[in-house]
Amino acid sequence: MGAGFSEVCAFSKATGESQLFKPKKNQSERLEFDLLDAVLLDFPAEVFSLKDLKVLKFPTDHVHKLPQALTKLKELEELVLQTSDWWCKSADDLKKEGVGLMEVPRFVTSLSRLRVLSIYGSPRLKNIFEIPLFQLSNLVELEIVKCGITDLPSTTSSDKFQLSKLNLRGNPLRWIKLSSWLQPTAMRILILSDCNLNETPPDICDMQNLEKLDLSGNKNLHSFSSLACVRLSNLTCLNLSNCDLCGAPPLMNSLRNLNFLNLSYNKNLELFPAAACGGLINLKLLNLSWCNIQTLPNELCRMTSLEKLYLMGNKNLVTFPCVTLRSLKLLDVRQCDIQQLPMEIESRQHLEVWDWRSS
């Protein structure tokens, strides 16, 4: 049956009115059926008639179990299962509402072409790593966000995931060991934000091709591994915001390919080290908002690629160094106590300054 005969009539969450949802070709010319805005109590039979379906995005607000008929979608490459407002609600609130999947059945591993599996906002889901997901040999992206995962695989089997992206944001993890089930050199993106971590997972250091690392929201994380700074030479994005860092990561100057660094909301962070500035030559964005920064080093001028500098909420920051920062396009000093910016900054054209007068 063609796509034109597989329309689904359902209420829209956005409009509150009944409408037709239709599969369509996406930008990469793959057949996609996006039903995330639909209010559905079960999987419509029309979905399983789409033999060439590549991408399925389905809401799990009222659906707690995946149907066996899902295995009919032999060409499926991307499966997104998502609850409404997962991004703005806590896992506890989602659990009270009773939304999301209860389990992922073993037959999902028969979707042999699956490359992306994303599950958002299923806080009662705990068994995802109890099924042999490594049988999905084409799987490269796995996102299990705000679910109930507490333990990761402990197997030392030779069967390892060849993932390039792993996102475990918002899971109450009790311990982190990655090298026993992941091929470390395949990893490009690792997101372990809001996971109750109290240390940098040691085996991150083996992910030498890692480009993006997000450890934000781990409020018991007091430091970042200096070995990770040395080994992760390909890292371009590092997010350590809203942790409890006692200082900037040591040997941070080794991260010479870093473009994005977020250290905001670390209340015990008082200094940004001068030694780091010389190594961060490719850094474009630095966020130090709502820390306790009291002074900035003159060596900031060595960060020649810096385009955006966020300093909002550092109430003890009273001076700004006399530096040029020729690439700077945006400077945020709202709710600081800086009385006067250097002439080198104030006279710059094409520089947007958010200062105390705009707070």
C-alpha positions in Angstrom: 0.0 0.0 0.0 1.5 3.4 -0.9 2.0 6.3 1.4 -1.1 8.1 0.0 -3.3 5.4 1.5 -1.7 5.4 4.9 -3.0 8.6 6.4 -3.9 8.6 10.1 -6.7 10.8 11.5 -6.1 11.9 15.0 -6.3 14.9 17.4 -3.5 17.3 17.2 -1.8 18.3 20.5 -1.0 21.7 19.0 -4.4 22.6 17.7 -6.7 20.3 19.8 -8.5 19.5 16.5 -8.8 16.4 14.4 -6.4 16.3 11.4 -4.8 14.0 8.9 -1.2 12.9 9.5 0.6 11.8 6.4 3.9 10.1 5.7 6.2 12.1 3.5 9.7 12.2 2.1 12.2 14.0 4.3 15.1 16.1 3.1 17.2 13.1 2.6 14.4 11.6 0.4 13.6 8.9 3.0 10.0 8.1 3.7 9.2 9.4 7.2 6.0 9.2 9.3 6.1 11.9 12.1 3.1 11.3 14.5 4.6 13.1 17.5 1.9 15.8 17.5 -0.9 13.2 17.3 -2.9 12.0 20.3 -2.8 8.2 19.9 -3.8 5.3 22.2 -2.2 2.6 20.1 -0.2 2.1 16.9 -2.5 2.6 13.9 -2.6 -0.3 11.5 -1.9 2.1 8.7 1.7 2.5 9.9 2.6 -1.1 9.3 1.4 -1.0 5.7 4.4 1.3 4.8 6.9 -1.3 3.7 9.4 1.3 2.6 9.2 3.4 5.8 12.6 4.6 6.9 11.8 6.9 9.8 9.0 6.5 12.4 8.4 9.1 15.1 5.7 8.1 17.5 4.2 9.5 20.8 4.3 7.3 23.8 2.1 9.4 26.2 -0.6 6.7 26.2 1.3 3.8 24.6 3.2 1.7 27.1 4.0 -1.4 25.0 5.4 -1.8 21.4 3.4 -4.1 19.1 4.9 -7.2 17.4 3.7 -5.7 14.1 6.6 -3.3 14.3 8.8 -6.1 12.9 6.9 -5.7 9.6 8.9 -2.4 9.0 11.9 -4.2 7.6 13.4 -1.0 6.1 13.1 1.0 9.2 16.3 3.0 9.9 15.2 5.4 12.6 12.8 4.9 15.5 11.9 7.8 17.8 9.6 7.1 20.7 8.8 10.3 22.7 6.4 11.6 25.4 5.1 15.2 25.3 7.0 17.8 27.2 9.8 15.3 28.2 12.3 18.1 27.9 10.7 20.4 30.5 9.5 17.9 33.1 11.5 16.0 35.6 11.6 12.2 35.5 9.6 12.1 38.7 6.8 14.2 37.2 6.7 12.0 34.1 6.6 8.9 36.3 3.6 10.3 38.3 1.8 10.9 35.0 2.3 7.3 34.0 3.5 8.1 30.6 6.0 6.3 28.4 7.1 2.7 27.7 7.3 0.1 30.4 9.7 -2.1 28.5 11.4 -2.6 25.1 10.6 -6.1 23.8 13.3 -8.4 22.5 11.8 -8.5 19.0 13.1 -4.9 18.4 16.5 -6.5 17.7 15.0 -8.0 14.5 14.9 -4.5 12.9 18.2 -5.2 11.3 18.5 -1.9 9.4 17.9 0.3 12.4 20.6 3.0 12.7 19.0 5.3 15.3 16.9 4.4 18.3 15.7 7.3 20.5 13.5 6.9 23.5 12.6 10.1 25.5 10.6 10.4 28.7 9.8 6.8 29.7 10.8 6.8 33.4 9.5 3.3 34.1 11.7 1.8 31.3 14.5 -0.2 32.9 15.2 -3.2 30.7 16.7 -1.6 27.6 20.1 -3.1 28.2 18.7 -6.5 29.2 17.9 -7.3 25.6 20.8 -8.0 23.1 20.8 -4.6 21.4 24.3 -5.4 20.0 22.5 -7.6 17.5 21.5 -4.3 15.8 24.7 -4.3 13.9 23.9 -1.1 12.0 23.0 0.9 15.2 25.1 4.0 15.4 23.0 6.3 17.6 21.3 5.4 20.9 19.4 7.9 22.9 17.7 6.8 26.2 16.7 10.1 27.8 14.9 10.6 31.1 14.1 6.9 31.5 14.7 4.6 34.5 18.1 3.2 33.7 20.2 2.6 36.8 22.8 0.1 35.5 24.7 -0.2 32.3 25.9 -3.5 30.8 28.7 -5.1 32.7 29.5 -7.7 30.0 33.0 -8.2 28.8 31.8 -9.9 25.6 33.5 -9.4 22.3 30.1 -8.1 21.1 30.4 -4.3 21.5 28.3 -1.5 20.2 29.8 0.5 17.4 28.0 3.6 18.4 29.0 7.1 17.3 26.5 8.8 19.6 25.2 7.8 23.1 22.8 10.0 25.0 21.8 8.8 28.5 20.7 12.2 29.8 18.5 12.2 33.0 18.9 8.6 34.0 19.7 7.9 37.7 22.8 5.9 37.0 24.5 4.1 39.9 27.8 3.5 38.2 29.3 4.2 34.8 31.5 1.7 32.9 31.5 2.1 29.2 34.5 0.3 27.8 33.1 -3.2 28.5 30.2 -2.8 26.0 31.2 0.2 23.7 33.9 0.4 21.1 35.6 3.6 22.4 37.2 4.7 19.2 33.8 4.8 17.4 32.3 7.4 19.8 31.8 10.9 18.5 29.1 12.3 20.9 28.6 11.3 24.5 25.9 12.9 26.7 25.8 12.0 30.4 24.1 15.1 31.7 21.9 14.9 34.9 23.1 11.3 35.6 24.1 11.7 39.3 27.8 11.3 38.4 30.4 12.2 41.1 33.5 11.6 38.9 34.5 11.7 35.3 34.0 8.1 33.9 37.6 6.9 33.6 37.1 5.1 30.2 36.1 8.4 28.5 39.8 8.8 28.2 39.8 5.9 25.7 37.4 7.7 23.4 40.1 9.6 21.5 37.8 10.5 18.5 35.2 12.0 20.8 34.0 15.4 19.5 31.2 16.4 21.9 31.0 15.6 25.7 28.2 16.8 27.9 28.5 16.2 31.7 26.3 19.1 32.7 23.9 18.9 35.6 25.9 16.4 37.6 25.8 18.4 40.9 28.2 16.1 42.7 30.9 16.4 40.0 33.7 18.4 41.7 36.4 18.0 39.0 37.1 17.0 35.5 39.8 14.5 34.7 43.2 16.0 33.6 43.9 12.8 31.7 40.7 13.4 29.7 42.0 16.8 28.7 45.2 15.3 27.4 43.6 12.3 25.6 40.5 13.9 24.1 42.4 16.0 21.6 39.6 15.9 19.0 37.0 17.4 21.4 35.2 20.5 20.0 32.4 20.9 22.5 32.6 20.4 26.3 29.6 21.2 28.6 30.3 21.1 32.3 27.6 23.6 33.4 25.6 23.3 36.6 28.1 20.9 38.3 30.0 21.7 41.4 33.5 22.2 40.0 36.0 23.6 42.5 38.1 24.9 39.7 38.5 24.9 35.9 39.6 21.6 34.4 43.4 21.2 34.8 45.4 20.9 31.6 42.5 22.4 29.7 45.0 24.1 27.4 45.5 20.6 25.8 42.0 20.9 24.2 43.3 22.8 21.2 40.4 21.9 19.0 37.7 23.0 21.4 35.2 25.5 19.9 32.5 25.5 22.7 33.2 25.5 26.5 30.3 25.9 29.0 31.3 26.2 32.7 28.3 28.2 33.8 26.5 27.7 37.1 29.6 26.4 38.9 29.3 28.5 42.1 32.8 27.6 43.4 34.6 28.6 40.2 36.4 31.8 41.1 39.1 31.9 38.4 39.6 31.1 34.8 43.2 30.0 34.5 45.6 32.1 32.5 47.5 28.9 31.4 44.4 27.7 29.6 44.1 30.7 27.3 47.2 29.9 25.2 45.9 26.4 24.3 42.3 27.3 23.5 43.2 29.0 20.2 40.1 27.7 18.4 37.6 28.4 21.1 34.6 30.4 19.7 32.2 30.4 22.7 33.1 30.6 26.4 30.3 30.6 29.0 31.2 31.5 32.6 27.8 32.9 33.6 26.7 32.6 37.2 29.9 31.3 38.6 31.9 33.3 41.2 34.5 34.7 38.8 36.4 37.5 40.5 39.0 38.3 37.9 39.9 37.5 34.3 43.4 37.0 33.1 45.1 39.3 30.6 46.1 36.2 28.7 42.5 36.1 27.5 43.9 38.0 24.5 45.5 34.8 23.3 42.1 33.3 22.6 42.1 34.8 19.1 39.1 32.9 17.8 36.7 33.8 20.7 33.4 35.2 19.3 31.1 35.0 22.3 31.9 35.5 26.0 29.2 35.1 28.6 29.9 36.5 32.1 26.4 37.2 33.4 25.8 37.0 37.1 29.4 37.1 38.3 28.7 39.8 40.9 32.2 40.0 42.2 33.7 40.7 38.8 34.5 44.4 38.9 37.1 44.8 36.1 37.6 43.6 32.6 41.2 43.1 31.3 42.5 45.5 28.7 42.5 43.0 25.9 41.6 43.4 22.2 39.8 40.1 21.4 39.5 41.0 17.7 37.1 38.1 16.9 34.7 39.0 19.7 31.1 39.6 18.5 29.1 39.3 21.7 30.1 40.2 25.3 27.5 39.6 28.1 28.4 41.3 31.4 24.9 41.7 32.8 24.6 41.6 36.6 28.3 41.9 37.0 29.8 44.9 38.9 32.0 46.2 36.1 31.8 50.0 36.2 33.8 50.6 33.0 34.8 48.5 30.1 38.2 49.1 28.5 38.3 51.5 25.6 39.6 48.6 23.4 36.1 47.0 23.9 33.9 50.1 23.9 35.3 51.4 20.7 34.9 48.2 18.8 32.5 48.2 15.9 30.4 45.2 15.2 30.6 44.1 18.9 27.3 43.6 20.7 27.6 44.3 24.4 25.0 43.2 26.9 25.9 45.3 30.0 24.5 46.3 33.4 22.1 48.8 31.7 20.3 46.0 29.8 19.9 43.6 32.7 
